[in-house]
Amino acid sequence: MNNKKIWIEEKLEIENGRALKVRITKSLEKIKSEFQEIEVVESQSFGKILLIDGVIMLTEADEFCYHEMIAHVPLCVHPKAQKVLVIGGGDGGTVREILKHDSVNEVDVCEIDEKVIEISKRHFPYLADSFDNSKVKIFCEDGNKFIKAHKDEYDVIIVDSSDPIGPAEVLFRREFYEAMYRALKDDGIVVTQAESFFYHKKIIKALFSFIKDIYPISEYYYTLVPTYPSGVIGFTFCSKKYHPVNNFNGTEALKLNDSKYYNRDIHKASFSLPTFAQNYKH
């Protein structure tokens, strides 16, 4: 790969007439696993980038915008989350953020592709070193099957998945959200990656068409990530008991003094949606 090569991100978005261009200086590693193609490249502006099937999963420059928001929002709402499950998240960034909460004493990680973990340990140790923590257990299994084998077990479940294609497609279906409900304790919270309100209206509306029937409390919130499609990525917040704003624990949020993106004001503001997106939940 020569220094002038322009790598174009997001194959699916190209079909819709839009794309992000990132200048790549070199390819560091590229492998084909049982499930997907995994590549790490060095970029001019965003540092190292992890790609899966040609789609950006994370960059060194902005990964914190995503990982802090997917982890700290539910863990600053639940009053004492002790056991947390991460489905996906093979780069280790979400686990890194979860471990910053003192109440958490066990983190199960269910990542279907062990090669994602291996390549992340080689190229993103500041993320994947979190897997070496004694509180963390790794299961290289299908998340959809894994969740069905666990009942009333988790305080918080975080689904750090890729887009709803390939291995991740099943993670956007009703039966998966029902299985997660059963895997939660009586006051449990689920947070899932839920695409961009700019680009993915149909996906978000489809999710909330059944989420609101399963969980007493269901909301959508978002974060800003420059290298994701439209610069925005959202999450579902699904809860049996706690409201993400009314039950927000500002004291817990204040303890996170090394956060680069997340803070108390961002937590609350992330649930305030543009007018055009407000009806996606209904």
Secondary structure, DSSP 8 states (H G I E B T S, - for coil): --TT-EEEE-HHHHHTT--EEEEEEEEEEEEE-SS-EEEEEEESSS-EEEEETTEEEEETTTHHHHHHHHHHHHHTTSS---EEEEEE-TTSHHHHHHTT-TT--EEEEE-S-HHHHHHHHHH-HHHHGGGGSTTEEEE-S-HHHHHHT--S-EEEEEEE---SSGGGGGGGSHHHHHHHHHHEEEEEEEEEE---TTT-HHHHHHHHHHHHHH-SEEEEEEEE-TTSGGGEEEEEEEESS--TTTT--HHHHHT-TT-SS--HHHHHHTT---HHHHGGG-
